[in-house]
């Protein structure tokens, strides 16, 4: 029997858990702070066991890891290195969909010495984006060409028929993760020039991307694109950009939200009678609720009738309703997450959408040029799993299956950019109707 431990039973866990439960000879333990969530994703399957684990209970975590062949960590990203250290200690393999952090990368030698595989970035972004990109890049190389420009975009959005709020967004994964990602600085390469974008200015650097059958979307930089030049083996490339996709209007609105300090993670005591308007007026230094829109518009030089102000109004930030976390010690970011999660959740029957777009320019020795596009559009299942859960959970599940079945045995801290990983994972996803469509336009220099 193959014994797998899944840590975390959040919004993307169910497809991963069900895929692994479907594998013959597999047993699963799903551990979560909330036992009912673990029980729900198992769905009464005979080869699944749900257990509760308390945050900070390192002894129980270590015991669970030692009793299984592989641990899939769906925990918050800062916890992955702790899980990895315990996996290395007990010579157990590990899978996570999250980015490789510096502390995770530092475990590479120890993992190799222990003969342990730690597969990271095996979700959608990061994950499917890497694998689908490398398939194209390797094909160009195999034909003697060179990729000179690569722009990659991904976003999780409401499907167009269900895009019915002013923000053009609904939450298919952790709201806190959405906003903390929006605080990161970014770097990318444009026509040979490095561009550095400080975190506070992230949302000012955006452009429009037309996507076939979807329309125009808004794109802004995603973290450090330059680090993937070596990952993809693209030394000498002239343009390298990784971006996040949203419906138009998101960036300008989030820039104001950031400027208002609503993404702050500094703990604050909120009075029991704190209202939305009072919360916002304290943020902008104006005490009059009645003039709040005008004061905010004047402070940030925004038309009071602009869509940006309308979006904040739709959230209720100008109202005298009681703040969700009034009377508690919390943060402005927690308040914003609470407000948005209430207003911007998917309703029963609504579908989300994953939009992944690659744009390559490749040059060949004979003077020819190819402009290659690779596009994945995946929709959630009405009344079933979201596209976000499928595209994050299923690649990780396939990777976990490959490792415990001996199909992937490379030790160390890995990302899925080698053929031995991306080819079988992409093939497995295609069998579940998750695939990239590629097109090529040929020309001459």
C-alpha positions in Angstrom: 0.0 0.0 0.0 1.1 3.6 -0.8 0.5 5.8 2.2 0.1 9.6 1.4 -0.5 12.4 3.9 -2.3 15.5 2.8 -1.8 18.5 5.0 -4.6 21.0 4.6 -8.2 20.6 3.4 -8.8 24.0 2.0 -10.3 25.3 -1.3 -8.1 23.4 -3.7 -7.8 20.1 -1.8 -10.8 18.0 -3.0 -9.6 17.2 -6.6 -6.2 16.2 -5.4 -7.6 14.0 -2.6 -10.2 12.3 -4.9 -7.6 11.6 -7.6 -5.2 9.9 -5.1 -8.1 8.0 -3.5 -8.9 6.6 -7.0 -5.4 5.1 -7.4 -5.3 1.4 -6.7 -3.3 0.5 -3.6 -3.4 4.0 -2.2 -4.5 5.1 1.3 -4.7 8.7 2.3 -4.7 10.6 5.6 -6.0 14.2 5.4 -5.1 16.4 8.3 -6.6 19.8 8.9 -7.2 22.1 11.9 -11.0 21.7 11.2 -11.7 18.0 11.2 -15.0 18.4 9.3 -13.2 19.9 6.3 -10.9 16.9 6.2 -13.9 14.6 6.4 -15.6 16.5 3.6 -12.9 16.3 1.0 -12.5 12.5 1.7 -16.2 12.1 1.1 -16.6 8.8 3.0 -14.1 6.9 0.9 -12.9 3.7 2.6 -9.3 4.3 1.9 -9.3 7.8 3.4 -8.8 8.8 7.0 -9.5 12.3 8.4 -7.6 13.7 11.4 -7.4 17.0 13.2 -4.1 18.6 13.8 -3.5 21.7 15.9 -1.5 24.6 14.5 1.9 24.5 16.1 1.7 20.8 17.2 5.0 19.8 15.8 5.1 16.5 17.6 1.9 15.3 15.9 3.0 16.7 12.6 6.3 14.8 12.8 4.5 11.6 13.7 2.1 11.8 10.8 5.0 12.5 8.3 7.0 9.6 9.7 4.0 7.2 9.2 3.5 8.0 5.5 5.5 7.6 2.2 4.9 11.1 1.0 3.4 14.4 2.3 1.5 16.8 0.2 1.6 20.2 1.9 -1.4 22.5 1.1 -0.6 24.5 4.2 0.2 28.3 4.1 3.5 28.8 2.3 5.6 29.8 5.3 5.0 26.3 6.8 6.4 24.3 3.8 10.1 24.4 4.9 9.1 23.0 8.3 7.3 20.1 6.6 10.2 19.6 4.2 12.7 19.4 7.1 10.7 16.7 8.8 10.4 14.8 5.5 14.1 14.9 5.1 14.6 13.8 8.7 12.4 10.8 8.2 13.4 10.2 4.5 9.9 10.9 3.2 9.1 12.6 -0.1 7.1 15.8 -0.4 5.0 17.7 -2.9 3.7 21.3 -2.7 2.2 23.7 -5.3 3.9 26.7 -3.8 6.9 28.7 -5.0 10.4 27.6 -3.8 11.3 30.1 -1.1 14.9 30.8 -0.1 14.5 28.6 3.0 13.1 25.8 0.9 15.9 26.1 -1.7 18.5 25.9 1.1 17.3 22.3 1.8 18.4 21.0 -1.6 21.7 19.5 -0.5 20.1 17.9 2.6 17.3 16.4 0.5 19.8 15.0 -2.0 21.9 13.5 0.8 18.7 11.8 2.2 17.6 10.6 -1.2 14.3 12.6 -0.7 12.3 14.2 -3.6 10.7 17.5 -2.8 8.6 18.6 -5.8 7.5 22.2 -5.7 5.6 24.6 -8.0 3.4 21.8 -9.3 0.1 23.6 -9.4 -1.2 26.0 -12.1 0.8 29.2 -11.5 3.4 28.1 -10.7 3.1 24.7 -12.3 1.2 24.2 -15.5 2.7 27.5 -16.6 6.3 26.0 -16.2 5.4 22.7 -17.8 3.6 24.1 -20.8 6.3 26.7 -21.4 9.1 24.1 -21.2 7.3 21.9 -23.7 7.4 24.8 -26.3 11.0 25.9 -25.3 12.4 22.4 -25.6 10.6 21.9 -29.0 12.2 25.1 -30.3 15.6 24.0 -29.1 15.1 20.5 -30.6 14.6 22.2 -34.0 17.7 24.4 -33.6 16.0 27.6 -32.7 16.3 30.1 -29.8 13.5 31.7 -27.8 14.3 35.4 -27.7 11.1 36.7 -26.1 8.8 35.0 -23.6 5.7 36.5 -21.9 3.6 34.4 -19.7 0.3 35.3 -18.0 -2.1 33.5 -15.7 -5.2 34.4 -13.7 -8.0 32.8 -11.8 -11.2 34.8 -12.6 -15.0 34.4 -12.7 -16.2 32.8 -15.9 -17.6 35.6 -18.2 -21.3 34.7 -17.5 -20.6 34.9 -13.8 -18.5 38.1 -13.8 -21.2 40.2 -12.2 -19.6 42.4 -9.6 -17.7 45.7 -10.1 -14.3 44.2 -9.2 -14.5 41.5 -11.9 -13.2 39.1 -9.3 -14.4 36.3 -6.9 -12.3 34.2 -4.5 -11.5 30.7 -5.6 -8.4 30.6 -3.2 -7.3 32.3 -0.1 -8.1 36.0 0.0 -5.1 36.7 2.1 -2.9 35.0 -0.4 -4.4 37.1 -3.2 -3.6 40.3 -1.5 -0.2 39.4 0.0 0.9 38.4 -3.5 -0.2 41.9 -4.6 2.3 43.4 -2.2 5.4 41.8 -3.7 7.9 43.8 -5.7 8.6 42.6 -9.3 11.4 42.4 -11.8 11.3 41.6 -15.5 13.3 42.0 -18.7 11.9 44.1 -21.6 14.0 44.4 -24.8 17.2 43.7 -22.9 16.4 46.3 -20.2 15.7 45.2 -16.6 12.6 46.7 -15.1 12.2 46.8 -11.3 8.8 47.5 -9.8 8.6 48.2 -6.0 5.8 46.6 -4.1 3.9 49.8 -3.5 3.9 50.6 -7.2 3.1 47.1 -8.5 -0.4 48.0 -9.7 0.8 51.0 -11.6 2.6 48.8 -14.1 -0.1 47.1 -16.1 -1.1 46.6 -19.7 -3.9 45.1 -21.7 -3.8 41.5 -23.1 -6.4 40.4 -25.6 -7.4 36.8 -25.2 -9.3 34.9 -27.8 -13.0 34.1 -26.8 -12.5 36.0 -23.5 -11.8 39.6 -24.5 -9.4 42.1 -23.1 -7.8 41.4 -19.7 -5.5 43.5 -17.6 -1.9 42.2 -16.8 0.6 43.2 -14.2 4.0 41.7 -13.2 4.2 38.6 -11.1 7.2 38.6 -8.7 10.7 38.0 -10.1 10.6 37.0 -13.7 14.3 37.1 -14.0 14.8 34.2 -11.7 13.2 31.9 -14.3 15.7 32.8 -17.0 18.1 30.2 -15.6 15.2 27.8 -14.6 14.1 27.7 -18.2 17.6 27.8 -19.6 16.9 31.1 -21.5 20.2 32.9 -20.9 20.5 35.7 -23.4 16.8 36.2 -23.9 15.8 39.8 -24.6 12.3 39.9 -23.1 11.2 37.8 -20.1 7.9 38.6 -18.3 5.6 36.7 -16.0 2.3 38.4 -15.3 -1.1 38.1 -13.4 -4.4 38.5 -15.3 -7.5 40.3 -14.1 -10.5 41.9 -15.7 -10.0 45.6 -16.5 -10.1 48.1 -13.6 -8.6 45.8 -11.0 -5.1 47.4 -11.0 -6.3 51.0 -10.5 -8.6 50.0 -7.8 -6.1 47.9 -5.9 -3.5 50.7 -6.2 -5.9 53.0 -4.3 -6.6 50.2 -1.8 -2.9 49.8 -1.2 -2.4 53.5 -0.9 -5.1 53.6 1.7 -3.2 51.2 3.8 -5.8 48.5 3.6 -3.2 45.9 2.9 -1.4 46.6 6.1 -0.7 43.6 8.4 0.1 45.7 11.5 -2.1 44.5 14.4 -4.7 47.1 15.5 -7.4 47.2 18.2 -10.7 47.9 16.5 -13.4 49.5 18.9 -16.6 47.6 19.3 -18.5 50.4 17.6 -16.2 50.7 14.6 -18.1 51.2 11.3 -16.9 50.9 7.7 -17.0 54.7 7.2 -15.1 55.4 10.5 -12.5 52.8 9.6 -12.0 54.4 6.2 -12.1 58.0 7.5 -9.4 57.3 10.0 -7.3 55.8 7.2 -7.5 59.0 5.1 -7.4 61.4 8.1 -10.9 62.8 7.6 -13.5 62.5 10.4 -16.7 63.4 8.5 -18.5 60.3 7.1 -20.8 62.5 5.0 -17.9 64.0 3.1 -15.8 60.9 2.9 -16.1 60.3 -0.9 -15.1 63.9 -1.6 -12.3 63.8 0.9 -10.9 60.6 -0.6 -11.3 61.8 -4.1 -9.5 65.0 -3.3 -6.7 63.3 -1.4 -5.9 60.9 -4.2 -6.9 63.2 -7.1 -9.7 60.8 -8.3 -13.0 61.7 -9.9 -15.6 61.1 -7.2 -17.8 59.5 -9.8 -15.1 57.2 -11.1 -15.5 53.4 -11.3 -12.8 53.2 -8.6 -14.9 55.1 -6.0 -18.0 53.1 -7.1 -16.2 49.8 -6.4 -15.3 51.0 -2.8 -18.9 52.1 -2.4 -20.1 48.7 -3.5 -17.9 47.1 -0.9 -19.7 49.2 1.7 -16.6 51.2 2.8 -18.6 54.4 3.0 -21.4 53.0 5.0 -22.2 53.2 8.7 -22.6 49.5 9.0 -20.6 47.8 11.8 -17.1 46.6 10.7 -16.9 42.7 10.5 -14.0 42.5 13.0 -15.2 45.4 15.3 -14.2 44.8 18.9 -11.3 42.5 18.0 -7.5 42.9 17.6 -6.8 42.3 13.9 -5.3 44.0 10.9 -6.5 46.2 8.0 -5.7 43.3 5.6 -7.9 40.9 7.7 -10.7 43.4 7.6 -10.4 43.8 3.8 -10.3 40.0 3.3 -13.4 39.6 5.5 -15.3 42.3 3.6 -14.4 41.0 0.2 -14.9 37.3 1.0 -18.5 38.1 2.1 -19.2 40.2 -1.0 -17.1 38.3 -3.6 -17.7 34.6 -3.0 -18.9 32.3 -5.7 -22.6 31.5 -5.3 -23.9 27.9 -5.9 -23.8 27.0 -9.5 -21.4 29.8 -10.5 -18.1 28.9 -12.3 -14.6 30.2 -12.2 -12.1 30.3 -15.0 -8.3 29.7 -15.3 -6.7 31.7 -18.1 -3.1 30.8 -18.9 -1.4 32.5 -21.9 2.1 32.2 -23.2 3.6 34.3 -26.0 6.9 33.2 -27.5 9.1 34.6 -30.2 11.6 32.2 -31.5 14.4 32.8 -34.1 16.0 30.1 -36.2 19.4 29.9 -38.0 17.8 30.2 -41.5 16.5 33.6 -40.6 12.9 32.5 -39.9 10.9 33.6 -36.9 8.0 31.8 -35.2 5.5 33.6 -32.9 4.0 30.8 -30.8 1.0 31.1 -28.5 0.0 28.6 -25.9 -3.4 29.1 -24.2 -5.2 27.2 -21.6 -8.8 28.2 -20.7 -10.4 25.9 -18.1 -13.8 26.5 -16.5 -15.0 25.2 -13.1 -17.7 22.6 -13.0 -21.1 23.9 -12.2 -21.9 22.5 -8.8 -18.6 20.7 -8.7 -14.9 21.5 -8.4 -13.6 25.0 -9.3 -11.1 25.4 -12.2 -8.6 26.7 -9.6 -9.0 23.6 -7.5 -8.6 21.3 -10.5 -5.6 23.1 -12.0 -3.8 23.5 -8.7 -4.7 20.1 -7.1 -4.5 17.7 -10.1 -0.9 18.4 -11.2 0.2 18.0 -7.6 -1.7 14.8 -7.3 -0.2 13.4 -10.5 3.3 14.4 -9.2 2.6 12.7 -5.9 1.5 9.5 -7.7 4.6 9.5 -9.9 6.9 9.8 -6.9 5.3 7.1 -4.7 5.1 4.7 -7.7 8.8 5.2 -8.5 8.3 7.0 -11.8 10.1 10.1 -10.5 13.0 9.4 -8.1 15.3 12.4 -8.6 16.4 13.7 -5.1 16.5 17.3 -4.1 14.3 20.4 -4.2 12.7 20.2 -7.7 10.5 22.3 -10.0 8.7 20.7 -12.9 10.8 21.9 -15.8 12.4 18.6 -16.9 10.8 16.3 -19.6 10.7 13.4 -17.1 8.2 15.5 -15.1 6.3 17.7 -17.4 5.5 15.2 -20.2 3.6 12.7 -18.0 2.0 15.4 -15.9 0.7 17.3 -19.0 -0.4 14.0 -20.6 -2.3 13.1 -17.4 -4.0 16.6 -17.3 -5.0 16.3 -21.0 -6.8 13.0 -20.1 -8.9 15.2 -17.8 -9.5 17.8 -20.5 -7.0 20.3 -19.0 -4.7 21.2 -21.9 -3.0 24.1 -23.7 -3.8 24.9 -27.3 -0.8 26.0 -29.3 -0.6 28.1 -32.5 2.4 29.2 -34.6 2.7 32.1 -37.0 5.8 31.9 -39.2 7.7 34.8 -40.7 11.2 36.1 -41.5 13.6 38.5 -39.8 
